[in-house]
């Protein structure tokens, strides 16, 4: 970036998100700094928000940018210039590439983008997934490869969160849905067994809704996914189920779900994935839709407000029925 140095930093008014604070920083240099960024994005913990329990906000996103992002092909995630996580205070920060002038969020939440843009988003996910598909670093240098006992213990934690969630909702969670959840937790090991084969797995975003994607204003394919706090090793279809089944109402999902899955599969193959046919993707997608049942009680347990998770219950259970997912529970 030359021999220049930063001589002043001007912070714009912060923007508070659900669990973080975003501050745009304008930089002034002296000396040769033509290639240096004129602005950066500072992402920090939301002041006053507790970060307790097993779901610690910030830690995993810092780890993603410190390791996985460095080994990811350029142009899929924002560049990170600095990151830090402090275990004792649970304070953290990310200093990220500022894409404000070149990119935008596709639509105002909760309005979904049109089909053409959804295809571009799905294709970008496929590029990211293909880059990490069965990668030899998974579970070694990058991410954690859990065993069956760890999965069992984690599902017990989720089941406990669900019980408290169900008690909180009372008759707002119907008997039929309680029965679905009971059956799910009794047989979730069947669904999770697919991941534990550690074949046709990849890095997944974990929060890949359409509003976590920066879209270029010039119409190019330079889409970037951000908010990587829930990344993990898993099925690529997990990101698709979260994007489509969790966030789209049945009419739209039924119209575009299959074409988008077809497009995703073609993109995987085009970027080098082998021995993963369309039928296998369909089965993995059904498994991933079932796993979305965990999301509402999990979000409630960490203080996410009802206007986020209440509608998820309706959409997820509709997708479970439309896709005939219950037989996967045995």
N, C-alpha and C positions, 0 to 999 in steps of 0.2 A: 504493500500500500504506500510505498514511498517513505520519505524521511519526515513526514509531517507528524504533528502531535495535536491532540485535542486540547484546546485552550478554554473552552466553555461548553457547558451542557445546560440546555433549557428544557425543563420538563413541562409537557402539556398537562391539562387537567386529567386526572386518572379516570379510568372507566372500570367500574366494579362488575365482575361477572358473578356467577353463582358461587364459585369457590376460589376465585383469584382476583387480583387487581392488575390491570394493564395500564402502563404509562408509556407514552411515546416521547422519546428523547431526541431533541434536535441538537446536533453536534456542530461545533465550529473548530476549524483547524488552523494551524499556522505551519508553513513549510509545504513541501510537496506531498499532497494527499489527494490527488485527483481520483485515485481508485478507491478511496476510503468511503464507507457509507456516511451519508449526510444525516441519517436518522436511524434509530434503533428502537426496538420494542423491549421494554423491561416488564417481565411478568413475575409477580411475587404473590405470597400468600395474602388472602383477603384479611385485613386487620380485624381482630375480634372473633374470627371464626375458629372454633376448636378443631384441632387435628389429632384426634385420639382414636384409639381402637386399632383394628387390623387394617383399616382402609385409610392410609395416611396420604393426604393430598400433597402433591409436589415431589415426593421422593422418587416415584417411578418415572415421572417425566424428566427429571434431571438425569436419571440413569439412562433413559432413552437417548437423550441428546449427547450424553458423554460417551456412549458406546455404539448403540445400534445405528443412530443417524450418521455417524462417521463412516460406517460401512455400507450405507444405503446409496444406491445410484443417485447422482445429483438431480435436482429438479422435482423431487417428490415430496420433500418436507422443507420448511424454512431452514435457512442456515442458522446455526447457533454459535455465537461468539464467546459466550462465557456462561457457566452454570455452577451452582453450588447448592449443597444440601447440608444443613447443620443438624445432626441427630439429636443433640440435647435440647435445643430450643425448637426444633422442627420448623425452623425458618429456611427459606430457600429462595433462589432467584434464577431466572433465565434471561439472557440478553440475546434477543433474536433479531433476525433480518426483518426490516420493516417493509412490508409489501403494500402499504396503504395506497400509494400512488399508482400501483400497477395492477392490483388485485382487489376483489370485493367479495362479499358474501352473496351467494346467488340470489336469495330471496329473503324477505322478512319472515322470521319464524311466526307461525307454523306452516306457512305456505310452501308446498314442495316446488322444486324447479320443474321445468317442462321436460319431456322425455329425452330430447336431444342432449340436454345438459346432464341429465341423470346417466345417460350412456357414457359421457365423458368422465363423470365421477367414478362410475363402476370400472371403466377401463384404467383409470389411474390406480384404483385399488388393486386391480389385477396385475399391473406393472410392479407395484410394491410387493404383493404377495408372491409373484413369480420370482422376484429377486431373492427372496428368503425361503423359497419352497424346498423343504427337506435339506436345508443348508447344513453343512457339517458343523458350523459354529453354534447351532441351536442347542440350548441346554448346556453348553460348555462356555464359550466366550460371551454368548449373547442369550439372555433369558434364562429361565429356570425350567428344568424338566422334572415335573413332579411325578410321584409314584402313586399307586392305588391307595395307600394308607393316607397320604397327604390329601388326596381328593376326598376320601371318606371324611376326614376331619373337617375339611373346608365345607363340605355339604352339610355336616352337622351344624356348623356355624350359621350357614344360610337357613337351615331349617329352624334354628332358634330365632333368627331375625323374622322369618315368616310367621312363626307363632305369635310373636309380639305384634306384628303387623296385622294379622287376622283379628287378634283381640282388639286392637285399636279400631279397626273398621266395623266390627260387630256385624249387623245385618246388611251393611253396605257391601259385604263380600258374600255372595250368594252361596247356598248349600252346594250347588253344582260346581262352582269354582273351587270351593274348599275341597270337594272330592277330587277334582283335577289336581290340585296342589298335593293332596295326600298321596295320590297315586304317583305323582311325579317324584316326590321325595322318597317314596318306598322303592322306586325303580330307577332313580337317576344314575345309579352305577352302570346300568345298561347303556345309557346314552353316553356317559363319560368314557366307557370302555373303548370307544372309537378313537378318542384322542390319545389314549394310552398305548395304542399301537405304534405311535410316533412315525407313521407313514402318511405322506400327503398332508403334512402340517407346515405351518409357516408362522411368521410374525403377524399378529392381527392388531389393529388399532384399538379396538375395544369400545370406542365412542364415535364411530364413523357415521354419524348422521350428516345430512347434507349441509348443515350450517357449520360444520367443522372442516370445511374445505374452502380454501381461497381459490377463486375463479379469476383468470386473467381478463382484464378489461378489453384487451385487443382481440379476443376470440381465439387465441392460440390454445394449445394443449398443455400449457404450463400450469396445471392445477397442483395445489399443495395442500396436503392434509396437516392439520395442527391439533393441539390439545392431546398429547400422547400420554396422558397420566394413567391410562388403563391398558397399555399394551401388554401383550403376553404371547406365548407360544400357543397356537390352537388351530382351529379350522378356519380357513379363509372365509367360508360361508357365514361364520359368526358375524363378520362385519356387514355382510349383505342382509342377514336376518335383522340385525339391529337397524340398519338404514331403512329397510323396506317394511318388514312385518311389524316392527315396533312402532314406527312413526307414520305409517300410511293407513288410512281408513280402507275398509274392504273393497270399495268400488275401484279406487285407483290401484290398489295392490293387485287385484285380480286382472286388471287390464294390462299392467306393465311388468308384473313380477317375472313371468316366464321369459319374455323377450330380454329383460335385463340379465337374467341368469344365463341365457344363451349367449349374450354378448360377452359377459364375464368369462364364460368358459372358452369361447373363441380367443379372447385376449390372453388368457393363461397359456393356451397352446402356442399362440403366436410369440410369446415371450419365453418359450422353452420348457414349459411344464409337460411332462410325459407320463403315460400310464395312469391317467386320471380322466375317466370318460364322463360323459354328461349324466349318465345314470348315477354314478358315484357322487357327483356334485349334488344331484337332486336329493339323495338320501342324507348327505351331510347338511344340506340346507334345512331339511325337516328336523334333524337333530338340533341344529342351531336355533330354530324357531322354538323348540321346546325349552332350550336353555334360557330364552328370553323371559320365561316365567320368573326367573330369579330377580329380574331387574326392579320391578316396583317395590317389593319388600326391602331390597338392598338400598334403593334410593331413599326410601322413607327412613331407614335406620340411620343414615348419615345426615339427615336433616334437609334433604332436598324437598322443596314444597310440593303440595298436592297437585298444583297446576302442571307440574312436569309428569308425575307418574300415574295420576288417576286415569288419564286417557289411555296410557299404555296397556292397562289391564284389558280394556275393551278390544284394542287392536290385536294384542298378542293372542288372546283366547280365540278370537275370530280366525286368526291365521292357523292356530293349532287345529281347529275343526276343518277349515277349508282344505288344508294339506294332509288331513288324515294322519296326524302325528301320534295319536294315542297308541296305535299298535306298536310303536317303537318302545313303549314302556313295558311291553310284555303282556 
